[in-house]
Amino acid sequence: MPGRHVTDRQKRLFMQFRKTYPAAIAAAKAGFSPATAYRLEKDPRLPSQKKAPRGRRRPDPLENIWDSEVVPMLKAAPSLRPIGVFEELRRRHPDMSPGMRRTLERRIRTWRAVHGPEQEVIFRQEHPPGRMGLSDFSDMRDLGVSIASEPLDHRLYHFRLPFSGFESAHVVLGGESFVALAEGLQNALWTLGGAPQQHRSDSLSAAFRNLDDDAQEDLTRRYEALCAHYGMTPTRNNLGVSHENGSIESAHGHIKRALEDELLLRGSRDFDDLSAWRRFVDELIGRRNARNAARIDLERAALKELPARKTSDYEEARVTVTSSSAFTLRKVFYSVPSRLIGHKLLVRLYDDRLDVFQGTTHLFTLRRGRSGPNGRHGHVVDYRHVIRSLRRKPMALLNLVYREQLFPRRTYAKAFDALLAEVGEKPACRTMVGLLALAHERACEAELAHAIDAELNAGRLPDLAALSQRFAPKTAAAPKVVVALPALAVYDAIASVAGEAA
């Protein structure tokens, strides 16, 4: 056809047909004119072999510096980024145009394809159903989630089956510890309804990286025992080689982006409590698993059966309650009722809580605290545990080590600061201790905080007497009960009737 170049394929067809047909017929079968056929017969080369190499249309802007400056830099530092080379060239040659950056990047990319170092090869793997489950942790602070307006520093434990894409996520308040791994992994397996043949994780390496040899061996034994309980073979990827866990590393980014989208649609990143945030994460994971329901059902058939019960997902420690009505565990000070002073208690540490036992009797559950930065001790204090003793010694509040943690709400701390500034130390301590006692005895901590906040916003100090009267139990008048006594003749009548019946 006019205006169309003859291709190599057409030339080959023409030469094939020319063996049995005249030039005009062979040309028609190949799709070009007889004149083109006679011209092609005189030149045996293919059309692609006749094209002259395309030359440059403008001078090479890197001609004077490429071999003398750029190539030596690339050879001396193979990992040097193109932007780094460009900035160095601009420093050496201030007159270099900023528009040469893309030209330099393309030239470096082409040079490295021919002369660059060998790169690491990623070998794609097949994952048969029921063979492997993977665990890892992901830092979630960049999502900006808060609980009751307080920023939440937390991680997400993530479990995934690479064949079916089944996922499970658990909000972790501490670090990448064995307790967090054990709790998250067991929750995932019991949600799934089975266990894979192998379990791979790098979290334990992070958990005991800086511990001594005895602690490492202890964690390793516990991890192996956990996997043995479910019949899984424990494996870990090489330290620092994250792509060996690629089937879950890439899924981290998908979950974080999905959570970011859901938070944007929600319009707020603040949740009333930790349970609400956990439900939010669980709902997202549930929807993701629903999309893979068919493959998950297929893989369930290849999983091992679960044991009769879960194994322990906590650590145990024994503590002694001191005269401060508290014990210290993992650099955290925990208050307990004063009746336990001098007693030895058994404590089970979970990721987010402590279960406290006296012998085999469960006493109560405490929120788990974390030590502060630079190894500073943390405090988990309940004012109800010490309020009776504090009423007898109100001035102890002034310089109390855990005074800020003693106040159950921020409003109480603000009230104490206002009292100190206006009435002095002794009256302030007495009033503040009285307010805490009122909150405890009348079970009105939240309502009292609102009342105190209203007084402070109005520019007034909280009046203990007025608030005590306001939250005093309402007394009701005793009902007047009138008892009408029947006449004695009634009993005689009843007796006579009973005698006749007999």
PEJOPE-V802664 format. One record per residue. N is the residue number from 1. RES is the residue in three letters. SS is DSSP state (H for helix, E for strand, - for the rest). PSI is psi in degrees with one decimal (* if undefined). OMEGA is omega in whole degrees, -180 to 180 (999 if undefined). Layout:
# PEJOPE-V802664
n:N res:RES ss:SS psi:PSI omega:OMEGA
n:N res:RES ss:SS psi:PSI omega:OMEGA
This chain:
# PEJOPE-V802664
n:1 res:MET ss:- psi:144.5 omega:-179
n:2 res:PRO ss:- psi:139.4 omega:177
n:3 res:GLY ss:- psi:-3.1 omega:-179
n:4 res:ARG ss:- psi:132.7 omega:177
n:5 res:HIS ss:- psi:143.6 omega:177
n:6 res:VAL ss:- psi:132.4 omega:-179
n:7 res:THR ss:- psi:167.2 omega:176
n:8 res:ASP ss:H psi:-35.6 omega:-179
n:9 res:ARG ss:H psi:-42.2 omega:179
n:10 res:GLN ss:H psi:-39.6 omega:179
n:11 res:LYS ss:H psi:-40.6 omega:-180
n:12 res:ARG ss:H psi:-40.9 omega:177
n:13 res:LEU ss:H psi:-43.0 omega:-180
n:14 res:PHE ss:H psi:-44.6 omega:-179
n:15 res:MET ss:H psi:-30.2 omega:178
n:16 res:GLN ss:H psi:-47.7 omega:180
n:17 res:PHE ss:H psi:-25.6 omega:-176
n:18 res:ARG ss:- psi:-17.4 omega:179
n:19 res:LYS ss:- psi:-25.5 omega:-176
n:20 res:THR ss:- psi:-11.9 omega:-176
n:21 res:TYR ss:- psi:158.7 omega:173
n:22 res:PRO ss:- psi:165.8 omega:-175
n:23 res:ALA ss:H psi:-40.3 omega:-177
n:24 res:ALA ss:H psi:-42.7 omega:-179
n:25 res:ILE ss:H psi:-41.9 omega:179
n:26 res:ALA ss:H psi:-36.7 omega:178
n:27 res:ALA ss:H psi:-41.2 omega:179
n:28 res:ALA ss:H psi:-41.2 omega:179
n:29 res:LYS ss:H psi:-31.4 omega:180
n:30 res:ALA ss:H psi:-17.3 omega:174
n:31 res:GLY ss:- psi:28.8 omega:174
n:32 res:PHE ss:- psi:178.3 omega:-170
n:33 res:SER ss:- psi:159.8 omega:176
n:34 res:PRO ss:H psi:-35.7 omega:179
n:35 res:ALA ss:H psi:-40.4 omega:177
n:36 res:THR ss:H psi:-33.7 omega:180
n:37 res:ALA ss:H psi:-44.7 omega:180
n:38 res:TYR ss:H psi:-34.5 omega:179
n:39 res:ARG ss:H psi:-39.3 omega:-179
n:40 res:LEU ss:H psi:-28.2 omega:179
n:41 res:GLU ss:H psi:-27.2 omega:-179
n:42 res:LYS ss:H psi:-17.0 omega:-177
n:43 res:ASP ss:- psi:109.4 omega:-175
n:44 res:PRO ss:- psi:-7.8 omega:-177
n:45 res:ARG ss:- psi:150.8 omega:174
n:46 res:LEU ss:- psi:153.6 omega:180
n:47 res:PRO ss:H psi:-37.1 omega:-179
n:48 res:SER ss:H psi:-23.6 omega:-179
n:49 res:GLN ss:H psi:-9.1 omega:-179
n:50 res:LYS ss:H psi:-11.8 omega:-177
n:51 res:LYS ss:- psi:129.8 omega:177
n:52 res:ALA ss:- psi:142.1 omega:178
n:53 res:PRO ss:- psi:139.3 omega:-177
n:54 res:ARG ss:- psi:127.5 omega:179
n:55 res:GLY ss:- psi:174.3 omega:179
n:56 res:ARG ss:- psi:143.7 omega:178
n:57 res:ARG ss:- psi:-12.5 omega:177
n:58 res:ARG ss:- psi:163.4 omega:-179
n:59 res:PRO ss:- psi:147.7 omega:179
n:60 res:ASP ss:- psi:115.6 omega:-177
n:61 res:PRO ss:- psi:-15.7 omega:-179
n:62 res:LEU ss:- psi:9.1 omega:-174
n:63 res:GLU ss:- psi:-40.2 omega:-174
n:64 res:ASN ss:- psi:-16.3 omega:-175
n:65 res:ILE ss:- psi:-10.2 omega:-174
n:66 res:TRP ss:H psi:-57.9 omega:-177
n:67 res:ASP ss:H psi:-31.2 omega:-175
n:68 res:SER ss:H psi:-27.2 omega:-175
n:69 res:GLU ss:H psi:-48.1 omega:-173
n:70 res:VAL ss:H psi:-49.5 omega:-178
n:71 res:VAL ss:H psi:-43.2 omega:176
n:72 res:PRO ss:H psi:-36.8 omega:178
n:73 res:MET ss:H psi:-41.6 omega:-180
n:74 res:LEU ss:H psi:-35.0 omega:179
n:75 res:LYS ss:H psi:-37.1 omega:-179
n:76 res:ALA ss:H psi:-33.7 omega:-179
n:77 res:ALA ss:- psi:85.7 omega:-175
n:78 res:PRO ss:- psi:-27.2 omega:-178
n:79 res:SER ss:- psi:5.2 omega:-179
n:80 res:LEU ss:- psi:131.0 omega:-179
n:81 res:ARG ss:- psi:150.4 omega:178
n:82 res:PRO ss:H psi:-35.8 omega:180
n:83 res:ILE ss:H psi:-32.6 omega:177
n:84 res:GLY ss:H psi:-40.4 omega:176
n:85 res:VAL ss:H psi:-42.5 omega:-178
n:86 res:PHE ss:H psi:-43.9 omega:180
n:87 res:GLU ss:H psi:-38.3 omega:179
n:88 res:GLU ss:H psi:-40.1 omega:178
n:89 res:LEU ss:H psi:-37.4 omega:178
n:90 res:ARG ss:H psi:-31.7 omega:176
n:91 res:ARG ss:H psi:-38.6 omega:179
n:92 res:ARG ss:H psi:-33.4 omega:-177
n:93 res:HIS ss:- psi:85.8 omega:-176
n:94 res:PRO ss:- psi:-23.2 omega:-178
n:95 res:ASP ss:- psi:0.6 omega:-179
n:96 res:MET ss:- psi:136.6 omega:-178
n:97 res:SER ss:- psi:137.2 omega:176
n:98 res:PRO ss:H psi:-22.4 omega:-179
n:99 res:GLY ss:H psi:-4.7 omega:-180
n:100 res:MET ss:H psi:-2.0 omega:-176
n:101 res:ARG ss:H psi:-49.5 omega:-178
n:102 res:ARG ss:H psi:-36.9 omega:177
n:103 res:THR ss:H psi:-43.9 omega:179
n:104 res:LEU ss:H psi:-42.1 omega:-180
n:105 res:GLU ss:H psi:-43.5 omega:179
n:106 res:ARG ss:H psi:-41.0 omega:-179
n:107 res:ARG ss:H psi:-40.3 omega:179
n:108 res:ILE ss:H psi:-41.8 omega:179
n:109 res:ARG ss:H psi:-43.8 omega:179
n:110 res:THR ss:H psi:-41.0 omega:-180
n:111 res:TRP ss:H psi:-41.9 omega:-179
n:112 res:ARG ss:H psi:-30.1 omega:178
n:113 res:ALA ss:H psi:-26.3 omega:-178
n:114 res:VAL ss:H psi:-42.6 omega:-172
n:115 res:HIS ss:H psi:-3.1 omega:-175
n:116 res:GLY ss:- psi:171.0 omega:-179
n:117 res:PRO ss:- psi:161.5 omega:176
n:118 res:GLU ss:- psi:143.3 omega:-180
n:119 res:GLN ss:- psi:160.3 omega:180
n:120 res:GLU ss:- psi:136.8 omega:-177
n:121 res:VAL ss:- psi:132.7 omega:175
n:122 res:ILE ss:- psi:122.5 omega:-178
n:123 res:PHE ss:- psi:112.4 omega:180
n:124 res:ARG ss:- psi:137.2 omega:-174
n:125 res:GLN ss:- psi:150.0 omega:171
n:126 res:GLU ss:- psi:140.5 omega:-179
n:127 res:HIS ss:- psi:98.1 omega:178
n:128 res:PRO ss:- psi:154.4 omega:-178
n:129 res:PRO ss:- psi:137.9 omega:175
n:130 res:GLY ss:- psi:5.4 omega:-175
n:131 res:ARG ss:- psi:-46.1 omega:-171
n:132 res:MET ss:E psi:141.8 omega:168
n:133 res:GLY ss:E psi:145.1 omega:-176
n:134 res:LEU ss:E psi:144.0 omega:179
n:135 res:SER ss:E psi:146.4 omega:174
n:136 res:ASP ss:E psi:166.7 omega:179
n:137 res:PHE ss:E psi:149.5 omega:180
n:138 res:SER ss:E psi:131.4 omega:179
n:139 res:ASP ss:E psi:129.6 omega:-174
n:140 res:MET ss:- psi:12.9 omega:-177
n:141 res:ARG ss:H psi:-29.4 omega:-177
n:142 res:ASP ss:H psi:-9.3 omega:175
n:143 res:LEU ss:H psi:-20.2 omega:178
n:144 res:GLY ss:- psi:29.4 omega:179
n:145 res:VAL ss:- psi:141.1 omega:178
n:146 res:SER ss:E psi:152.4 omega:177
n:147 res:ILE ss:E psi:116.6 omega:-177
n:148 res:ALA ss:- psi:45.4 omega:177
n:149 res:SER ss:- psi:6.7 omega:177
n:150 res:GLU ss:E psi:126.1 omega:180
n:151 res:PRO ss:E psi:138.8 omega:-177
n:152 res:LEU ss:- psi:113.4 omega:175
n:153 res:ASP ss:- psi:107.6 omega:-174
n:154 res:HIS ss:- psi:169.1 omega:175
n:155 res:ARG ss:E psi:171.6 omega:177
n:156 res:LEU ss:E psi:118.6 omega:171
n:157 res:TYR ss:E psi:132.8 omega:-173
n:158 res:HIS ss:E psi:125.6 omega:177
n:159 res:PHE ss:E psi:141.6 omega:-178
n:160 res:ARG ss:E psi:143.5 omega:170
n:161 res:LEU ss:E psi:118.0 omega:-174
n:162 res:PRO ss:- psi:-27.2 omega:-178
n:163 res:PHE ss:- psi:-53.7 omega:-174
n:164 res:SER ss:- psi:-18.3 omega:-177
n:165 res:GLY ss:- psi:10.3 omega:176
n:166 res:PHE ss:- psi:137.4 omega:-178
n:167 res:GLU ss:E psi:152.3 omega:172
n:168 res:SER ss:E psi:140.3 omega:-178
n:169 res:ALA ss:E psi:143.0 omega:-178
n:170 res:HIS ss:E psi:126.8 omega:180
n:171 res:VAL ss:E psi:125.7 omega:-177
n:172 res:VAL ss:E psi:127.8 omega:-178
n:173 res:LEU ss:- psi:-26.8 omega:-180
n:174 res:GLY ss:- psi:-151.8 omega:180
n:175 res:GLY ss:- psi:-164.8 omega:-179
n:176 res:GLU ss:- psi:71.5 omega:-174
n:177 res:SER ss:- psi:167.7 omega:176
n:178 res:PHE ss:H psi:-38.1 omega:-180
n:179 res:VAL ss:H psi:-44.7 omega:179
n:180 res:ALA ss:H psi:-41.2 omega:179
n:181 res:LEU ss:H psi:-45.9 omega:-177
n:182 res:ALA ss:H psi:-42.9 omega:-179
n:183 res:GLU ss:H psi:-47.8 omega:-179
n:184 res:GLY ss:H psi:-41.5 omega:-179
n:185 res:LEU ss:H psi:-44.6 omega:-179
n:186 res:GLN ss:H psi:-38.2 omega:175
n:187 res:ASN ss:H psi:-40.9 omega:-179
n:188 res:ALA ss:H psi:-44.9 omega:-177
n:189 res:LEU ss:H psi:-39.2 omega:-179
n:190 res:TRP ss:H psi:-27.6 omega:172
n:191 res:THR ss:H psi:-39.7 omega:180
n:192 res:LEU ss:H psi:-36.2 omega:-179
n:193 res:GLY ss:- psi:16.1 omega:179
n:194 res:GLY ss:- psi:175.3 omega:-178
n:195 res:ALA ss:E psi:139.5 omega:177
n:196 res:PRO ss:- psi:172.4 omega:-179
n:197 res:GLN ss:- psi:-35.5 omega:-178
n:198 res:GLN ss:E psi:152.4 omega:174
n:199 res:HIS ss:E psi:126.1 omega:-179
n:200 res:ARG ss:E psi:137.3 omega:-180
n:201 res:SER ss:E psi:149.9 omega:170
n:202 res:ASP ss:- psi:2.3 omega:-175
n:203 res:SER ss:H psi:-35.3 omega:-179
n:204 res:LEU ss:H psi:-33.4 omega:176
n:205 res:SER ss:H psi:-41.5 omega:179
n:206 res:ALA ss:H psi:-30.5 omega:-175
n:207 res:ALA ss:H psi:-40.7 omega:-176
n:208 res:PHE ss:- psi:27.3 omega:-178
n:209 res:ARG ss:- psi:-36.8 omega:-175
n:210 res:ASN ss:- psi:15.1 omega:-179
n:211 res:LEU ss:- psi:168.2 omega:179
n:212 res:ASP ss:- psi:176.7 omega:-174
n:213 res:ASP ss:H psi:-39.7 omega:-179
n:214 res:ASP ss:H psi:-42.7 omega:180
n:215 res:ALA ss:H psi:-37.9 omega:178
n:216 res:GLN ss:H psi:-45.6 omega:-180
n:217 res:GLU ss:H psi:-37.8 omega:180
n:218 res:ASP ss:H psi:-45.4 omega:179
n:219 res:LEU ss:H psi:-38.3 omega:179
n:220 res:THR ss:H psi:-42.7 omega:178
n:221 res:ARG ss:H psi:-42.0 omega:-179
n:222 res:ARG ss:H psi:-39.6 omega:179
n:223 res:TYR ss:H psi:-43.6 omega:178
n:224 res:GLU ss:H psi:-37.8 omega:178
n:225 res:ALA ss:H psi:-37.8 omega:177
n:226 res:LEU ss:H psi:-47.0 omega:180
n:227 res:CYS ss:H psi:-37.8 omega:-180
n:228 res:ALA ss:H psi:-32.3 omega:179
n:229 res:HIS ss:H psi:-31.6 omega:-179
n:230 res:TYR ss:- psi:6.9 omega:178
n:231 res:GLY ss:- psi:25.9 omega:-180
n:232 res:MET ss:- psi:148.5 omega:174
n:233 res:THR ss:E psi:120.1 omega:-178
n:234 res:PRO ss:E psi:133.3 omega:176
n:235 res:THR ss:E psi:156.2 omega:176
n:236 res:ARG ss:- psi:142.5 omega:176
n:237 res:ASN ss:- psi:162.0 omega:-180
n:238 res:ASN ss:- psi:142.4 omega:-177
n:239 res:LEU ss:- psi:127.5 omega:177
n:240 res:GLY ss:- psi:-1.3 omega:-180
n:241 res:VAL ss:- psi:81.6 omega:-172
n:242 res:SER ss:H psi:-27.2 omega:-176
n:243 res:HIS ss:H psi:-13.3 omega:175
n:244 res:GLU ss:H psi:-18.4 omega:173
n:245 res:ASN ss:H psi:31.0 omega:-172
n:246 res:GLY ss:H psi:-29.1 omega:-178
n:247 res:SER ss:H psi:-16.4 omega:177
n:248 res:ILE ss:H psi:-26.7 omega:179
n:249 res:GLU ss:H psi:-44.6 omega:180
n:250 res:SER ss:H psi:-31.4 omega:179
n:251 res:ALA ss:H psi:-25.3 omega:175
n:252 res:HIS ss:H psi:-49.1 omega:-179
n:253 res:GLY ss:H psi:-38.4 omega:179
n:254 res:HIS ss:H psi:-43.4 omega:-179
n:255 res:ILE ss:H psi:-43.2 omega:-178
n:256 res:LYS ss:H psi:-40.1 omega:177
n:257 res:ARG ss:H psi:-38.7 omega:178
n:258 res:ALA ss:H psi:-41.5 omega:177
n:259 res:LEU ss:H psi:-38.7 omega:178
n:260 res:GLU ss:H psi:-43.7 omega:179
n:261 res:ASP ss:H psi:-44.0 omega:-179
n:262 res:GLU ss:H psi:-36.9 omega:179
n:263 res:LEU ss:H psi:-37.0 omega:177
n:264 res:LEU ss:H psi:-41.6 omega:177
n:265 res:LEU ss:H psi:-34.2 omega:179
n:266 res:ARG ss:H psi:-31.3 omega:178
n:267 res:GLY ss:- psi:-2.7 omega:180
n:268 res:SER ss:- psi:143.8 omega:177
n:269 res:ARG ss:- psi:7.8 omega:-179
n:270 res:ASP ss:E psi:134.1 omega:-180
n:271 res:PHE ss:E psi:151.8 omega:-178
n:272 res:ASP ss:- psi:-40.8 omega:180
n:273 res:ASP ss:- psi:174.8 omega:-178
n:274 res:LEU ss:H psi:-34.3 omega:-180
n:275 res:SER ss:H psi:-36.3 omega:179
n:276 res:ALA ss:H psi:-40.4 omega:178
n:277 res:TRP ss:H psi:-38.8 omega:178
n:278 res:ARG ss:H psi:-38.8 omega:177
n:279 res:ARG ss:H psi:-38.3 omega:179
n:280 res:PHE ss:H psi:-45.3 omega:179
n:281 res:VAL ss:H psi:-42.7 omega:-179
n:282 res:ASP ss:H psi:-38.1 omega:179
n:283 res:GLU ss:H psi:-40.6 omega:178
n:284 res:LEU ss:H psi:-45.7 omega:180
n:285 res:ILE ss:H psi:-37.7 omega:178
n:286 res:GLY ss:H psi:-41.1 omega:178
n:287 res:ARG ss:H psi:-37.6 omega:179
n:288 res:ARG ss:H psi:-39.9 omega:178
n:289 res:ASN ss:H psi:-32.1 omega:180
n:290 res:ALA ss:H psi:-31.0 omega:179
n:291 res:ARG ss:H psi:-25.4 omega:-179
n:292 res:ASN ss:- psi:24.3 omega:-173
n:293 res:ALA ss:H psi:-39.8 omega:-177
n:294 res:ALA ss:H psi:-45.6 omega:180
n:295 res:ARG ss:H psi:-34.3 omega:178
n:296 res:ILE ss:H psi:-42.3 omega:177
n:297 res:ASP ss:H psi:-37.7 omega:178
n:298 res:LEU ss:H psi:-40.3 omega:-178
n:299 res:GLU ss:H psi:-29.7 omega:179
n:300 res:ARG ss:H psi:-34.5 omega:-179
n:301 res:ALA ss:- psi:-20.9 omega:-179
n:302 res:ALA ss:- psi:1.5 omega:-178
n:303 res:LEU ss:- psi:157.5 omega:175
n:304 res:LYS ss:E psi:152.7 omega:178
n:305 res:GLU ss:- psi:148.6 omega:179
n:306 res:LEU ss:- psi:152.9 omega:175
n:307 res:PRO ss:- psi:177.2 omega:-176
n:308 res:ALA ss:- psi:-29.3 omega:-178
n:309 res:ARG ss:- psi:165.3 omega:176
n:310 res:LYS ss:- psi:157.5 omega:171
n:311 res:THR ss:- psi:176.1 omega:-174
n:312 res:SER ss:- psi:136.7 omega:175
n:313 res:ASP ss:- psi:39.4 omega:-179
n:314 res:TYR ss:- psi:167.8 omega:172
n:315 res:GLU ss:E psi:149.0 omega:-180
n:316 res:GLU ss:E psi:144.2 omega:177
n:317 res:ALA ss:E psi:149.8 omega:176
n:318 res:ARG ss:E psi:133.0 omega:-176
n:319 res:VAL ss:E psi:160.3 omega:176
n:320 res:THR ss:E psi:129.8 omega:-180
n:321 res:VAL ss:- psi:124.9 omega:-177
n:322 res:THR ss:- psi:178.8 omega:179
n:323 res:SER ss:- psi:-10.4 omega:174
n:324 res:SER ss:- psi:7.8 omega:-177
n:325 res:SER ss:- psi:45.9 omega:-176
n:326 res:ALA ss:E psi:168.8 omega:171
n:327 res:PHE ss:E psi:156.9 omega:180
n:328 res:THR ss:E psi:128.6 omega:-178
n:329 res:LEU ss:E psi:125.8 omega:-179
n:330 res:ARG ss:- psi:45.2 omega:178
n:331 res:LYS ss:- psi:29.2 omega:176
n:332 res:VAL ss:E psi:133.4 omega:-179
n:333 res:PHE ss:E psi:120.2 omega:-179
n:334 res:TYR ss:E psi:126.3 omega:176
n:335 res:SER ss:E psi:148.3 omega:178
n:336 res:VAL ss:- psi:166.0 omega:177
n:337 res:PRO ss:- psi:142.7 omega:-175
n:338 res:SER ss:H psi:-19.2 omega:179
n:339 res:ARG ss:H psi:-13.8 omega:-179
n:340 res:LEU ss:H psi:3.0 omega:-179
n:341 res:ILE ss:- psi:130.4 omega:-180
n:342 res:GLY ss:- psi:-9.0 omega:-178
n:343 res:HIS ss:- psi:151.4 omega:173
n:344 res:LYS ss:E psi:129.5 omega:-176
n:345 res:LEU ss:E psi:151.7 omega:173
n:346 res:LEU ss:E psi:127.6 omega:-178
n:347 res:VAL ss:E psi:130.1 omega:173
n:348 res:ARG ss:E psi:120.0 omega:-177
n:349 res:LEU ss:E psi:119.2 omega:170
n:350 res:TYR ss:- psi:177.9 omega:-179
n:351 res:ASP ss:- psi:-36.3 omega:-174
n:352 res:ASP ss:- psi:3.4 omega:-176
n:353 res:ARG ss:E psi:167.8 omega:174
n:354 res:LEU ss:E psi:128.8 omega:172
n:355 res:ASP ss:E psi:125.4 omega:-175
n:356 res:VAL ss:E psi:131.9 omega:-177
n:357 res:PHE ss:E psi:142.9 omega:166
n:358 res:GLN ss:E psi:103.3 omega:-170
n:359 res:GLY ss:- psi:-119.2 omega:176
n:360 res:THR ss:- psi:5.3 omega:-179
n:361 res:THR ss:E psi:122.7 omega:177
n:362 res:HIS ss:E psi:123.9 omega:-178
n:363 res:LEU ss:E psi:-53.6 omega:-177
n:364 res:PHE ss:E psi:173.3 omega:178
n:365 res:THR ss:E psi:134.8 omega:179
n:366 res:LEU ss:E psi:148.2 omega:172
n:367 res:ARG ss:E psi:135.6 omega:-179
n:368 res:ARG ss:- psi:131.4 omega:178
n:369 res:GLY ss:- psi:168.9 omega:178
n:370 res:ARG ss:- psi:145.7 omega:177
n:371 res:SER ss:- psi:154.1 omega:-177
n:372 res:GLY ss:- psi:-179.5 omega:178
n:373 res:PRO ss:H psi:154.2 omega:-180
n:374 res:ASN ss:H psi:27.6 omega:176
n:375 res:GLY ss:H psi:13.2 omega:179
n:376 res:ARG ss:- psi:144.8 omega:-179
n:377 res:HIS ss:- psi:142.3 omega:173
n:378 res:GLY ss:E psi:168.6 omega:-178
n:379 res:HIS ss:E psi:131.9 omega:171
n:380 res:VAL ss:E psi:103.0 omega:-170
n:381 res:VAL ss:- psi:135.1 omega:173
n:382 res:ASP ss:- psi:117.1 omega:-176
n:383 res:TYR ss:H psi:-23.2 omega:-180
n:384 res:ARG ss:H psi:-25.8 omega:-179
n:385 res:HIS ss:H psi:-26.2 omega:-173
n:386 res:VAL ss:- psi:2.8 omega:-172
n:387 res:ILE ss:H psi:-33.3 omega:-179
n:388 res:ARG ss:H psi:-45.9 omega:178
n:389 res:SER ss:H psi:-33.4 omega:-179
n:390 res:LEU ss:H psi:-30.5 omega:178
n:391 res:ARG ss:H psi:-32.0 omega:178
n:392 res:ARG ss:H psi:-22.0 omega:-180
n:393 res:LYS ss:- psi:67.2 omega:-174
n:394 res:PRO ss:H psi:-29.0 omega:-179
n:395 res:MET ss:H psi:-13.3 omega:176
n:396 res:ALA ss:H psi:-20.1 omega:-179
n:397 res:LEU ss:H psi:-27.6 omega:-171
n:398 res:LEU ss:- psi:-50.6 omega:-176
n:399 res:ASN ss:- psi:28.2 omega:-178
n:400 res:LEU ss:- psi:134.5 omega:-176
n:401 res:VAL ss:- psi:-40.8 omega:-177
n:402 res:TYR ss:- psi:35.3 omega:-175
n:403 res:ARG ss:H psi:-44.4 omega:-178
n:404 res:GLU ss:H psi:-35.0 omega:179
n:405 res:GLN ss:H psi:-15.9 omega:180
n:406 res:LEU ss:H psi:-34.1 omega:-177
n:407 res:PHE ss:- psi:126.2 omega:-175
n:408 res:PRO ss:- psi:-23.2 omega:179
n:409 res:ARG ss:- psi:157.5 omega:-178
n:410 res:ARG ss:H psi:-29.4 omega:-179
n:411 res:THR ss:H psi:-38.1 omega:-180
n:412 res:TYR ss:H psi:-38.1 omega:178
n:413 res:ALA ss:H psi:-40.5 omega:177
n:414 res:LYS ss:H psi:-39.5 omega:179
n:415 res:ALA ss:H psi:-40.9 omega:-180
n:416 res:PHE ss:H psi:-40.0 omega:177
n:417 res:ASP ss:H psi:-40.6 omega:179
n:418 res:ALA ss:H psi:-39.5 omega:179
n:419 res:LEU ss:H psi:-41.5 omega:178
n:420 res:LEU ss:H psi:-39.1 omega:-178
n:421 res:ALA ss:H psi:-27.5 omega:-173
n:422 res:GLU ss:H psi:-41.8 omega:-170
n:423 res:VAL ss:H psi:-5.9 omega:179
n:424 res:GLY ss:- psi:173.7 omega:-170
n:425 res:GLU ss:H psi:-52.9 omega:-174
n:426 res:LYS ss:H psi:-51.4 omega:177
n:427 res:PRO ss:H psi:-35.0 omega:-179
n:428 res:ALA ss:H psi:-44.5 omega:-180
n:429 res:CYS ss:H psi:-43.1 omega:-179
n:430 res:ARG ss:H psi:-44.8 omega:-180
n:431 res:THR ss:H psi:-42.7 omega:-177
n:432 res:MET ss:H psi:-41.9 omega:178
n:433 res:VAL ss:H psi:-37.9 omega:177
n:434 res:GLY ss:H psi:-38.7 omega:178
n:435 res:LEU ss:H psi:-41.2 omega:178
n:436 res:LEU ss:H psi:-40.1 omega:177
n:437 res:ALA ss:H psi:-39.0 omega:177
n:438 res:LEU ss:H psi:-43.3 omega:179
n:439 res:ALA ss:H psi:-36.4 omega:-179
n:440 res:HIS ss:H psi:-48.9 omega:-174
n:441 res:GLU ss:H psi:-34.4 omega:-178
n:442 res:ARG ss:- psi:1.3 omega:179
n:443 res:ALA ss:- psi:48.6 omega:-176
n:444 res:CYS ss:- psi:39.2 omega:-175
n:445 res:GLU ss:H psi:-48.6 omega:-178
n:446 res:ALA ss:H psi:-46.2 omega:-179
n:447 res:GLU ss:H psi:-39.7 omega:178
n:448 res:LEU ss:H psi:-37.8 omega:178
n:449 res:ALA ss:H psi:-40.3 omega:178
n:450 res:HIS ss:H psi:-39.8 omega:180
n:451 res:ALA ss:H psi:-42.5 omega:179
n:452 res:ILE ss:H psi:-41.5 omega:180
n:453 res:ASP ss:H psi:-39.1 omega:178
n:454 res:ALA ss:H psi:-39.4 omega:178
n:455 res:GLU ss:H psi:-44.6 omega:-179
n:456 res:LEU ss:H psi:-39.6 omega:178
n:457 res:ASN ss:H psi:-27.6 omega:178
n:458 res:ALA ss:- psi:0.7 omega:179
n:459 res:GLY ss:- psi:16.9 omega:-179
n:460 res:ARG ss:- psi:151.4 omega:175
n:461 res:LEU ss:- psi:149.8 omega:178
n:462 res:PRO ss:- psi:132.9 omega:180
n:463 res:ASP ss:- psi:111.4 omega:-175
n:464 res:LEU ss:H psi:-41.4 omega:-178
n:465 res:ALA ss:H psi:-46.1 omega:-179
n:466 res:ALA ss:H psi:-40.6 omega:-180
n:467 res:LEU ss:H psi:-35.0 omega:177
n:468 res:SER ss:H psi:-40.1 omega:179
n:469 res:GLN ss:H psi:-37.4 omega:-179
n:470 res:ARG ss:H psi:-39.3 omega:-177
n:471 res:PHE ss:- psi:16.8 omega:177
n:472 res:ALA ss:- psi:149.3 omega:178
n:473 res:PRO ss:- psi:137.6 omega:-178
n:474 res:LYS ss:- psi:126.5 omega:179
n:475 res:THR ss:- psi:133.2 omega:180
n:476 res:ALA ss:- psi:143.0 omega:179
n:477 res:ALA ss:- psi:140.6 omega:179
n:478 res:ALA ss:- psi:135.0 omega:-179
n:479 res:PRO ss:- psi:144.2 omega:179
n:480 res:LYS ss:- psi:116.4 omega:-177
n:481 res:VAL ss:- psi:122.6 omega:179
n:482 res:VAL ss:- psi:120.3 omega:-179
n:483 res:VAL ss:- psi:117.7 omega:180
n:484 res:ALA ss:- psi:119.7 omega:-179
n:485 res:LEU ss:- psi:132.0 omega:178
n:486 res:PRO ss:- psi:158.0 omega:178
n:487 res:ALA ss:- psi:151.4 omega:-179
n:488 res:LEU ss:H psi:-26.2 omega:-180
n:489 res:ALA ss:H psi:-26.5 omega:180
n:490 res:VAL ss:H psi:-42.4 omega:-180
n:491 res:TYR ss:H psi:-36.2 omega:176
n:492 res:ASP ss:H psi:-39.9 omega:179
n:493 res:ALA ss:H psi:-40.7 omega:-180
n:494 res:ILE ss:H psi:-40.2 omega:-179
n:495 res:ALA ss:H psi:-38.1 omega:-180
n:496 res:SER ss:H psi:-38.9 omega:178
n:497 res:VAL ss:H psi:-39.8 omega:179
n:498 res:ALA ss:H psi:-35.3 omega:179
n:499 res:GLY ss:H psi:-39.8 omega:179
n:500 res:GLU ss:H psi:-38.1 omega:-180
n:501 res:ALA ss:H psi:-33.7 omega:-180
n:502 res:ALA ss:- psi:* omega:999
